[in-house]
Amino acid sequence: MPADSEQQRRAAGAALSAKRDDTRVSDLKGASKEMYDSMTEEELSDMASKDE
């Protein structure tokens, strides 16, 4: 399920980066932190993709 907006895609990308240990979880804020806590890596990958 691709994101509905560029902002959602960016937040999902940030959360995905943290899931993959490329970014510190403590650097996440707002929507990206919520996505990190509530979504799987696969779900985040789908949302961060730019399929249109």
ZABA-261948 format. One record per atom (N, C-alpha, C, O, CB): residue in three letters; atom name; y, z negated, x negated. Coordinates in Angstrom, 2 decimals, always signed. Glycine has a CB too. Example, Ala and Ser with C-alpha at 12.3 -4.5 7.8 and 13.67 -1.06 7.14 Angstrom:
BEGIN
{residuo = Ala	atomo = N	c2 = -5.69	c3 = -7.80	c1 = -13.19}
{residuo = Ala	atomo = CA	c2 = -4.50	c3 = -7.80	c1 = -12.30}
{residuo = Ala	atomo = C	c2 = -3.30	c3 = -7.80	c1 = -13.20}
{residuo = Ala	atomo = O	c2 = -3.32	c3 = -8.46	c1 = -14.24}
{residuo = Ala	atomo = CB	c2 = -4.47	c3 = -9.05	c1 = -11.31}
{residuo = Ser	atomo = N	c2 = -2.25	c3 = -7.08	c1 = -12.85}
{residuo = Ser	atomo = CA	c2 = -1.06	c3 = -7.14	c1 = -13.67}
{residuo = Ser	atomo = C	c2 = +0.03	c3 = -7.87	c1 = -12.90}
{residuo = Ser	atomo = O	c2 = +1.14	c3 = -8.04	c1 = -13.41}
{residuo = Ser	atomo = CB	c2 = -0.60	c3 = -5.72	c1 = -14.08}
# end
This chain:
BEGIN
{residuo = Met	atomo = N	c2 = -1.17	c3 = +0.00	c1 = -0.84}
{residuo = Met	atomo = CA	c2 = +0.00	c3 = +0.00	c1 = +0.00}
{residuo = Met	atomo = C	c2 = +1.24	c3 = +0.00	c1 = -0.89}
{residuo = Met	atomo = O	c2 = +1.62	c3 = -1.05	c1 = -1.40}
{residuo = Met	atomo = CB	c2 = +0.00	c3 = -1.22	c1 = +0.96}
{residuo = Pro	atomo = N	c2 = +1.86	c3 = +1.13	c1 = -1.09}
{residuo = Pro	atomo = CA	c2 = +3.08	c3 = +1.18	c1 = -1.89}
{residuo = Pro	atomo = C	c2 = +4.20	c3 = +0.39	c1 = -1.23}
{residuo = Pro	atomo = O	c2 = +4.21	c3 = +0.20	c1 = -0.01}
{residuo = Pro	atomo = CB	c2 = +3.51	c3 = +2.63	c1 = -2.11}
{residuo = Ala	atomo = N	c2 = +5.14	c3 = -0.05	c1 = -2.03}
{residuo = Ala	atomo = CA	c2 = +6.27	c3 = -0.83	c1 = -1.53}
{residuo = Ala	atomo = C	c2 = +7.17	c3 = +0.04	c1 = -0.66}
{residuo = Ala	atomo = O	c2 = +7.21	c3 = +1.27	c1 = -0.81}
{residuo = Ala	atomo = CB	c2 = +7.08	c3 = -1.43	c1 = -2.69}
{residuo = Asp	atomo = N	c2 = +7.88	c3 = -0.61	c1 = +0.25}
{residuo = Asp	atomo = CA	c2 = +8.81	c3 = +0.10	c1 = +1.14}
{residuo = Asp	atomo = C	c2 = +10.14	c3 = +0.38	c1 = +0.45}
{residuo = Asp	atomo = O	c2 = +10.86	c3 = +1.29	c1 = +0.87}
{residuo = Asp	atomo = CB	c2 = +9.04	c3 = -0.71	c1 = +2.40}
{residuo = Ser	atomo = N	c2 = +10.47	c3 = -0.37	c1 = -0.58}
{residuo = Ser	atomo = CA	c2 = +11.75	c3 = -0.19	c1 = -1.25}
{residuo = Ser	atomo = C	c2 = +11.59	c3 = -0.32	c1 = -2.76}
{residuo = Ser	atomo = O	c2 = +10.59	c3 = -0.83	c1 = -3.25}
{residuo = Ser	atomo = CB	c2 = +12.78	c3 = -1.20	c1 = -0.73}
{residuo = Glu	atomo = N	c2 = +12.59	c3 = +0.16	c1 = -3.47}
{residuo = Glu	atomo = CA	c2 = +12.61	c3 = +0.05	c1 = -4.92}
{residuo = Glu	atomo = C	c2 = +12.61	c3 = -1.42	c1 = -5.35}
{residuo = Glu	atomo = O	c2 = +11.97	c3 = -1.78	c1 = -6.34}
{residuo = Glu	atomo = CB	c2 = +13.83	c3 = +0.78	c1 = -5.51}
{residuo = Gln	atomo = N	c2 = +13.31	c3 = -2.27	c1 = -4.62}
{residuo = Gln	atomo = CA	c2 = +13.36	c3 = -3.70	c1 = -4.95}
{residuo = Gln	atomo = C	c2 = +11.98	c3 = -4.34	c1 = -4.84}
{residuo = Gln	atomo = O	c2 = +11.59	c3 = -5.13	c1 = -5.70}
{residuo = Gln	atomo = CB	c2 = +14.35	c3 = -4.43	c1 = -4.04}
{residuo = Gln	atomo = N	c2 = +11.24	c3 = -3.99	c1 = -3.80}
{residuo = Gln	atomo = CA	c2 = +9.88	c3 = -4.52	c1 = -3.64}
{residuo = Gln	atomo = C	c2 = +8.99	c3 = -4.04	c1 = -4.78}
{residuo = Gln	atomo = O	c2 = +8.17	c3 = -4.80	c1 = -5.30}
{residuo = Gln	atomo = CB	c2 = +9.28	c3 = -4.11	c1 = -2.28}
{residuo = Arg	atomo = N	c2 = +9.15	c3 = -2.78	c1 = -5.15}
{residuo = Arg	atomo = CA	c2 = +8.34	c3 = -2.21	c1 = -6.22}
{residuo = Arg	atomo = C	c2 = +8.61	c3 = -2.92	c1 = -7.55}
{residuo = Arg	atomo = O	c2 = +7.69	c3 = -3.20	c1 = -8.31}
{residuo = Arg	atomo = CB	c2 = +8.62	c3 = -0.70	c1 = -6.36}
{residuo = Arg	atomo = N	c2 = +9.87	c3 = -3.21	c1 = -7.81}
{residuo = Arg	atomo = CA	c2 = +10.24	c3 = -3.91	c1 = -9.04}
{residuo = Arg	atomo = C	c2 = +9.71	c3 = -5.34	c1 = -9.05}
{residuo = Arg	atomo = O	c2 = +9.21	c3 = -5.81	c1 = -10.07}
{residuo = Arg	atomo = CB	c2 = +11.76	c3 = -3.91	c1 = -9.22}
{residuo = Ala	atomo = N	c2 = +9.81	c3 = -6.02	c1 = -7.92}
{residuo = Ala	atomo = CA	c2 = +9.31	c3 = -7.40	c1 = -7.82}
{residuo = Ala	atomo = C	c2 = +7.80	c3 = -7.42	c1 = -8.03}
{residuo = Ala	atomo = O	c2 = +7.27	c3 = -8.28	c1 = -8.73}
{residuo = Ala	atomo = CB	c2 = +9.67	c3 = -8.03	c1 = -6.45}
{residuo = Ala	atomo = N	c2 = +7.11	c3 = -6.45	c1 = -7.43}
{residuo = Ala	atomo = CA	c2 = +5.66	c3 = -6.37	c1 = -7.60}
{residuo = Ala	atomo = C	c2 = +5.31	c3 = -6.07	c1 = -9.05}
{residuo = Ala	atomo = O	c2 = +4.34	c3 = -6.61	c1 = -9.58}
{residuo = Ala	atomo = CB	c2 = +5.06	c3 = -5.30	c1 = -6.66}
{residuo = Gly	atomo = N	c2 = +6.08	c3 = -5.21	c1 = -9.69}
{residuo = Gly	atomo = CA	c2 = +5.85	c3 = -4.89	c1 = -11.09}
{residuo = Gly	atomo = C	c2 = +6.03	c3 = -6.10	c1 = -12.00}
{residuo = Gly	atomo = O	c2 = +5.26	c3 = -6.30	c1 = -12.94}
{residuo = Gly	atomo = CB	c2 = +6.78	c3 = -3.78	c1 = -11.54}
{residuo = Ala	atomo = N	c2 = +7.04	c3 = -6.91	c1 = -11.71}
{residuo = Ala	atomo = CA	c2 = +7.27	c3 = -8.12	c1 = -12.50}
{residuo = Ala	atomo = C	c2 = +6.13	c3 = -9.11	c1 = -12.30}
{residuo = Ala	atomo = O	c2 = +5.65	c3 = -9.71	c1 = -13.26}
{residuo = Ala	atomo = CB	c2 = +8.62	c3 = -8.78	c1 = -12.10}
{residuo = Ala	atomo = N	c2 = +5.69	c3 = -9.27	c1 = -11.06}
{residuo = Ala	atomo = CA	c2 = +4.57	c3 = -10.18	c1 = -10.78}
{residuo = Ala	atomo = C	c2 = +3.29	c3 = -9.68	c1 = -11.44}
{residuo = Ala	atomo = O	c2 = +2.51	c3 = -10.47	c1 = -11.98}
{residuo = Ala	atomo = CB	c2 = +4.37	c3 = -10.32	c1 = -9.25}
{residuo = Leu	atomo = N	c2 = +3.08	c3 = -8.38	c1 = -11.41}
{residuo = Leu	atomo = CA	c2 = +1.90	c3 = -7.79	c1 = -12.03}
{residuo = Leu	atomo = C	c2 = +1.92	c3 = -8.02	c1 = -13.55}
{residuo = Leu	atomo = O	c2 = +0.89	c3 = -8.32	c1 = -14.15}
{residuo = Leu	atomo = CB	c2 = +1.82	c3 = -6.28	c1 = -11.72}
{residuo = Ser	atomo = N	c2 = +3.08	c3 = -7.88	c1 = -14.14}
{residuo = Ser	atomo = CA	c2 = +3.22	c3 = -8.13	c1 = -15.58}
{residuo = Ser	atomo = C	c2 = +2.83	c3 = -9.56	c1 = -15.93}
{residuo = Ser	atomo = O	c2 = +2.19	c3 = -9.80	c1 = -16.95}
{residuo = Ser	atomo = CB	c2 = +4.66	c3 = -7.85	c1 = -16.02}
{residuo = Ala	atomo = N	c2 = +3.22	c3 = -10.50	c1 = -15.09}
{residuo = Ala	atomo = CA	c2 = +2.85	c3 = -11.90	c1 = -15.32}
{residuo = Ala	atomo = C	c2 = +1.35	c3 = -12.12	c1 = -15.12}
{residuo = Ala	atomo = O	c2 = +0.73	c3 = -12.87	c1 = -15.86}
{residuo = Ala	atomo = CB	c2 = +3.66	c3 = -12.83	c1 = -14.38}
{residuo = Lys	atomo = N	c2 = +0.77	c3 = -11.46	c1 = -14.11}
{residuo = Lys	atomo = CA	c2 = -0.67	c3 = -11.59	c1 = -13.88}
{residuo = Lys	atomo = C	c2 = -1.45	c3 = -11.11	c1 = -15.10}
{residuo = Lys	atomo = O	c2 = -2.51	c3 = -11.64	c1 = -15.42}
{residuo = Lys	atomo = CB	c2 = -1.11	c3 = -10.79	c1 = -12.63}
{residuo = Arg	atomo = N	c2 = -0.91	c3 = -10.10	c1 = -15.78}
{residuo = Arg	atomo = CA	c2 = -1.58	c3 = -9.52	c1 = -16.94}
{residuo = Arg	atomo = C	c2 = -1.18	c3 = -10.22	c1 = -18.25}
{residuo = Arg	atomo = O	c2 = -1.53	c3 = -9.76	c1 = -19.33}
{residuo = Arg	atomo = CB	c2 = -1.27	c3 = -8.03	c1 = -17.04}
{residuo = Asp	atomo = N	c2 = -0.45	c3 = -11.33	c1 = -18.12}
{residuo = Asp	atomo = CA	c2 = +0.00	c3 = -12.12	c1 = -19.28}
{residuo = Asp	atomo = C	c2 = +0.94	c3 = -11.36	c1 = -20.20}
{residuo = Asp	atomo = O	c2 = +1.01	c3 = -11.67	c1 = -21.39}
{residuo = Asp	atomo = CB	c2 = -1.19	c3 = -12.59	c1 = -20.06}
{residuo = Asp	atomo = N	c2 = +1.66	c3 = -10.37	c1 = -19.67}
{residuo = Asp	atomo = CA	c2 = +2.66	c3 = -9.65	c1 = -20.46}
{residuo = Asp	atomo = C	c2 = +4.03	c3 = -10.30	c1 = -20.33}
{residuo = Asp	atomo = O	c2 = +4.91	c3 = -10.08	c1 = -21.16}
{residuo = Asp	atomo = CB	c2 = +2.73	c3 = -8.19	c1 = -20.03}
{residuo = Thr	atomo = N	c2 = +4.21	c3 = -11.11	c1 = -19.30}
{residuo = Thr	atomo = CA	c2 = +5.46	c3 = -11.80	c1 = -19.01}
{residuo = Thr	atomo = C	c2 = +5.12	c3 = -13.25	c1 = -18.67}
{residuo = Thr	atomo = O	c2 = +4.06	c3 = -13.52	c1 = -18.10}
{residuo = Thr	atomo = CB	c2 = +6.25	c3 = -11.12	c1 = -17.83}
{residuo = Arg	atomo = N	c2 = +6.01	c3 = -14.16	c1 = -19.01}
{residuo = Arg	atomo = CA	c2 = +5.78	c3 = -15.56	c1 = -18.66}
{residuo = Arg	atomo = C	c2 = +6.02	c3 = -15.78	c1 = -17.17}
{residuo = Arg	atomo = O	c2 = +6.98	c3 = -15.25	c1 = -16.61}
{residuo = Arg	atomo = CB	c2 = +6.69	c3 = -16.49	c1 = -19.49}
{residuo = Val	atomo = N	c2 = +5.15	c3 = -16.54	c1 = -16.54}
{residuo = Val	atomo = CA	c2 = +5.29	c3 = -16.87	c1 = -15.12}
{residuo = Val	atomo = C	c2 = +6.61	c3 = -17.60	c1 = -14.89}
{residuo = Val	atomo = O	c2 = +7.23	c3 = -17.43	c1 = -13.84}
{residuo = Val	atomo = CB	c2 = +4.10	c3 = -17.72	c1 = -14.63}
{residuo = Ser	atomo = N	c2 = +7.03	c3 = -18.40	c1 = -15.83}
{residuo = Ser	atomo = CA	c2 = +8.28	c3 = -19.15	c1 = -15.69}
{residuo = Ser	atomo = C	c2 = +9.51	c3 = -18.24	c1 = -15.63}
{residuo = Ser	atomo = O	c2 = +10.58	c3 = -18.68	c1 = -15.21}
{residuo = Ser	atomo = CB	c2 = +8.43	c3 = -20.14	c1 = -16.84}
{residuo = Asp	atomo = N	c2 = +9.37	c3 = -16.98	c1 = -16.04}
{residuo = Asp	atomo = CA	c2 = +10.48	c3 = -16.02	c1 = -15.96}
{residuo = Asp	atomo = C	c2 = +10.61	c3 = -15.41	c1 = -14.57}
{residuo = Asp	atomo = O	c2 = +11.63	c3 = -14.80	c1 = -14.26}
{residuo = Asp	atomo = CB	c2 = +10.29	c3 = -14.92	c1 = -16.99}
{residuo = Leu	atomo = N	c2 = +9.59	c3 = -15.56	c1 = -13.73}
{residuo = Leu	atomo = CA	c2 = +9.63	c3 = -14.99	c1 = -12.39}
{residuo = Leu	atomo = C	c2 = +10.52	c3 = -15.81	c1 = -11.47}
{residuo = Leu	atomo = O	c2 = +10.59	c3 = -17.04	c1 = -11.58}
{residuo = Leu	atomo = CB	c2 = +8.21	c3 = -14.89	c1 = -11.80}
{residuo = Lys	atomo = N	c2 = +11.21	c3 = -15.11	c1 = -10.57}
{residuo = Lys	atomo = CA	c2 = +12.07	c3 = -15.78	c1 = -9.60}
{residuo = Lys	atomo = C	c2 = +11.95	c3 = -15.07	c1 = -8.25}
{residuo = Lys	atomo = O	c2 = +11.60	c3 = -13.89	c1 = -8.19}
{residuo = Lys	atomo = CB	c2 = +13.56	c3 = -15.79	c1 = -10.08}
{residuo = Gly	atomo = N	c2 = +12.22	c3 = -15.79	c1 = -7.19}
{residuo = Gly	atomo = CA	c2 = +12.30	c3 = -15.20	c1 = -5.86}
{residuo = Gly	atomo = C	c2 = +11.03	c3 = -14.50	c1 = -5.43}
{residuo = Gly	atomo = O	c2 = +9.94	c3 = -15.05	c1 = -5.49}
{residuo = Gly	atomo = CB	c2 = +13.43	c3 = -14.25	c1 = -5.81}
{residuo = Ala	atomo = N	c2 = +11.21	c3 = -13.25	c1 = -4.97}
{residuo = Ala	atomo = CA	c2 = +10.11	c3 = -12.48	c1 = -4.40}
{residuo = Ala	atomo = C	c2 = +8.99	c3 = -12.25	c1 = -5.41}
{residuo = Ala	atomo = O	c2 = +7.81	c3 = -12.29	c1 = -5.06}
{residuo = Ala	atomo = CB	c2 = +10.61	c3 = -11.14	c1 = -3.89}
{residuo = Ser	atomo = N	c2 = +9.35	c3 = -12.01	c1 = -6.67}
{residuo = Ser	atomo = CA	c2 = +8.30	c3 = -11.76	c1 = -7.66}
{residuo = Ser	atomo = C	c2 = +7.43	c3 = -13.00	c1 = -7.87}
{residuo = Ser	atomo = O	c2 = +6.22	c3 = -12.86	c1 = -8.07}
{residuo = Ser	atomo = CB	c2 = +8.92	c3 = -11.33	c1 = -8.99}
{residuo = Lys	atomo = N	c2 = +8.01	c3 = -14.19	c1 = -7.82}
{residuo = Lys	atomo = CA	c2 = +7.24	c3 = -15.43	c1 = -7.95}
{residuo = Lys	atomo = C	c2 = +6.33	c3 = -15.61	c1 = -6.74}
{residuo = Lys	atomo = O	c2 = +5.17	c3 = -15.99	c1 = -6.89}
{residuo = Lys	atomo = CB	c2 = +8.19	c3 = -16.66	c1 = -8.08}
{residuo = Glu	atomo = N	c2 = +6.85	c3 = -15.34	c1 = -5.55}
{residuo = Glu	atomo = CA	c2 = +6.04	c3 = -15.45	c1 = -4.34}
{residuo = Glu	atomo = C	c2 = +4.88	c3 = -14.46	c1 = -4.37}
{residuo = Glu	atomo = O	c2 = +3.76	c3 = -14.80	c1 = -3.99}
{residuo = Glu	atomo = CB	c2 = +6.89	c3 = -15.23	c1 = -3.09}
{residuo = Met	atomo = N	c2 = +5.16	c3 = -13.24	c1 = -4.81}
{residuo = Met	atomo = CA	c2 = +4.10	c3 = -12.23	c1 = -4.90}
{residuo = Met	atomo = C	c2 = +3.04	c3 = -12.66	c1 = -5.92}
{residuo = Met	atomo = O	c2 = +1.85	c3 = -12.49	c1 = -5.68}
{residuo = Met	atomo = CB	c2 = +4.70	c3 = -10.86	c1 = -5.30}
{residuo = Tyr	atomo = N	c2 = +3.47	c3 = -13.20	c1 = -7.04}
{residuo = Tyr	atomo = CA	c2 = +2.54	c3 = -13.67	c1 = -8.07}
{residuo = Tyr	atomo = C	c2 = +1.59	c3 = -14.71	c1 = -7.50}
{residuo = Tyr	atomo = O	c2 = +0.39	c3 = -14.68	c1 = -7.76}
{residuo = Tyr	atomo = CB	c2 = +3.31	c3 = -14.26	c1 = -9.27}
{residuo = Asp	atomo = N	c2 = +2.14	c3 = -15.63	c1 = -6.71}
{residuo = Asp	atomo = CA	c2 = +1.35	c3 = -16.73	c1 = -6.15}
{residuo = Asp	atomo = C	c2 = +0.42	c3 = -16.28	c1 = -5.04}
{residuo = Asp	atomo = O	c2 = -0.63	c3 = -16.90	c1 = -4.83}
{residuo = Asp	atomo = CB	c2 = +2.27	c3 = -17.80	c1 = -5.64}
{residuo = Ser	atomo = N	c2 = +0.77	c3 = -15.23	c1 = -4.31}
{residuo = Ser	atomo = CA	c2 = +0.03	c3 = -14.92	c1 = -3.09}
{residuo = Ser	atomo = C	c2 = -0.78	c3 = -13.62	c1 = -3.12}
{residuo = Ser	atomo = O	c2 = -1.55	c3 = -13.36	c1 = -2.20}
{residuo = Ser	atomo = CB	c2 = +0.98	c3 = -14.85	c1 = -1.96}
{residuo = Met	atomo = N	c2 = -0.63	c3 = -12.80	c1 = -4.16}
{residuo = Met	atomo = CA	c2 = -1.31	c3 = -11.51	c1 = -4.18}
{residuo = Met	atomo = C	c2 = -2.22	c3 = -11.39	c1 = -5.40}
{residuo = Met	atomo = O	c2 = -2.01	c3 = -12.03	c1 = -6.43}
{residuo = Met	atomo = CB	c2 = -0.28	c3 = -10.38	c1 = -4.18}
{residuo = Thr	atomo = N	c2 = -3.25	c3 = -10.55	c1 = -5.25}
{residuo = Thr	atomo = CA	c2 = -4.15	c3 = -10.28	c1 = -6.36}
{residuo = Thr	atomo = C	c2 = -3.54	c3 = -9.22	c1 = -7.28}
{residuo = Thr	atomo = O	c2 = -2.58	c3 = -8.55	c1 = -6.91}
{residuo = Thr	atomo = CB	c2 = -5.54	c3 = -9.82	c1 = -5.84}
{residuo = Glu	atomo = N	c2 = -4.11	c3 = -9.08	c1 = -8.46}
{residuo = Glu	atomo = CA	c2 = -3.63	c3 = -8.06	c1 = -9.39}
{residuo = Glu	atomo = C	c2 = -3.76	c3 = -6.67	c1 = -8.78}
{residuo = Glu	atomo = O	c2 = -2.88	c3 = -5.83	c1 = -8.96}
{residuo = Glu	atomo = CB	c2 = -4.42	c3 = -8.14	c1 = -10.71}
{residuo = Glu	atomo = N	c2 = -4.85	c3 = -6.43	c1 = -8.07}
{residuo = Glu	atomo = CA	c2 = -5.05	c3 = -5.12	c1 = -7.44}
{residuo = Glu	atomo = C	c2 = -3.98	c3 = -4.85	c1 = -6.37}
{residuo = Glu	atomo = O	c2 = -3.44	c3 = -3.75	c1 = -6.30}
{residuo = Glu	atomo = CB	c2 = -6.45	c3 = -5.04	c1 = -6.81}
{residuo = Glu	atomo = N	c2 = -3.69	c3 = -5.85	c1 = -5.55}
{residuo = Glu	atomo = CA	c2 = -2.65	c3 = -5.69	c1 = -4.52}
{residuo = Glu	atomo = C	c2 = -1.29	c3 = -5.42	c1 = -5.15}
{residuo = Glu	atomo = O	c2 = -0.53	c3 = -4.58	c1 = -4.67}
{residuo = Glu	atomo = CB	c2 = -2.58	c3 = -6.95	c1 = -3.63}
{residuo = Leu	atomo = N	c2 = -0.99	c3 = -6.14	c1 = -6.21}
{residuo = Leu	atomo = CA	c2 = +0.29	c3 = -5.94	c1 = -6.89}
{residuo = Leu	atomo = C	c2 = +0.37	c3 = -4.55	c1 = -7.51}
{residuo = Leu	atomo = O	c2 = +1.41	c3 = -3.89	c1 = -7.46}
{residuo = Leu	atomo = CB	c2 = +0.50	c3 = -7.00	c1 = -7.97}
{residuo = Ser	atomo = N	c2 = -0.73	c3 = -4.10	c1 = -8.08}
{residuo = Ser	atomo = CA	c2 = -0.77	c3 = -2.77	c1 = -8.68}
{residuo = Ser	atomo = C	c2 = -0.51	c3 = -1.70	c1 = -7.63}
{residuo = Ser	atomo = O	c2 = +0.24	c3 = -0.75	c1 = -7.86}
{residuo = Ser	atomo = CB	c2 = -2.12	c3 = -2.53	c1 = -9.36}
{residuo = Asp	atomo = N	c2 = -1.14	c3 = -1.85	c1 = -6.47}
{residuo = Asp	atomo = CA	c2 = -0.92	c3 = -0.90	c1 = -5.38}
{residuo = Asp	atomo = C	c2 = +0.53	c3 = -0.90	c1 = -4.93}
{residuo = Asp	atomo = O	c2 = +1.12	c3 = +0.16	c1 = -4.70}
{residuo = Asp	atomo = CB	c2 = -1.83	c3 = -1.23	c1 = -4.19}
{residuo = Met	atomo = N	c2 = +1.11	c3 = -2.08	c1 = -4.81}
{residuo = Met	atomo = CA	c2 = +2.49	c3 = -2.18	c1 = -4.33}
{residuo = Met	atomo = C	c2 = +3.48	c3 = -1.66	c1 = -5.37}
{residuo = Met	atomo = O	c2 = +4.50	c3 = -1.07	c1 = -5.02}
{residuo = Met	atomo = CB	c2 = +2.82	c3 = -3.63	c1 = -3.97}
{residuo = Ala	atomo = N	c2 = +3.18	c3 = -1.87	c1 = -6.63}
{residuo = Ala	atomo = CA	c2 = +4.09	c3 = -1.44	c1 = -7.70}
{residuo = Ala	atomo = C	c2 = +4.02	c3 = +0.07	c1 = -7.95}
{residuo = Ala	atomo = O	c2 = +4.92	c3 = +0.63	c1 = -8.57}
{residuo = Ala	atomo = CB	c2 = +3.78	c3 = -2.18	c1 = -8.98}
{residuo = Ser	atomo = N	c2 = +2.97	c3 = +0.72	c1 = -7.47}
{residuo = Ser	atomo = CA	c2 = +2.83	c3 = +2.16	c1 = -7.69}
{residuo = Ser	atomo = C	c2 = +3.88	c3 = +2.90	c1 = -6.89}
{residuo = Ser	atomo = O	c2 = +4.38	c3 = +2.42	c1 = -5.88}
{residuo = Ser	atomo = CB	c2 = +1.42	c3 = +2.64	c1 = -7.31}
{residuo = Lys	atomo = N	c2 = +4.21	c3 = +4.10	c1 = -7.38}
{residuo = Lys	atomo = CA	c2 = +5.29	c3 = +4.86	c1 = -6.75}
{residuo = Lys	atomo = C	c2 = +4.74	c3 = +6.00	c1 = -5.90}
{residuo = Lys	atomo = O	c2 = +5.34	c3 = +7.07	c1 = -5.82}
{residuo = Lys	atomo = CB	c2 = +6.24	c3 = +5.41	c1 = -7.81}
{residuo = Asp	atomo = N	c2 = +3.59	c3 = +5.78	c1 = -5.26}
{residuo = Asp	atomo = CA	c2 = +3.03	c3 = +6.80	c1 = -4.37}
{residuo = Asp	atomo = C	c2 = +3.94	c3 = +6.98	c1 = -3.18}
{residuo = Asp	atomo = O	c2 = +4.38	c3 = +6.01	c1 = -2.56}
{residuo = Asp	atomo = CB	c2 = +1.59	c3 = +6.41	c1 = -3.91}
{residuo = Glu	atomo = N	c2 = +4.22	c3 = +8.23	c1 = -2.86}
{residuo = Glu	atomo = CA	c2 = +5.11	c3 = +8.49	c1 = -1.71}
{residuo = Glu	atomo = C	c2 = +4.47	c3 = +9.46	c1 = -0.76}
{residuo = Glu	atomo = O	c2 = +5.07	c3 = +9.80	c1 = +0.26}
{residuo = Glu	atomo = CB	c2 = +6.46	c3 = +9.03	c1 = -2.17}
# end
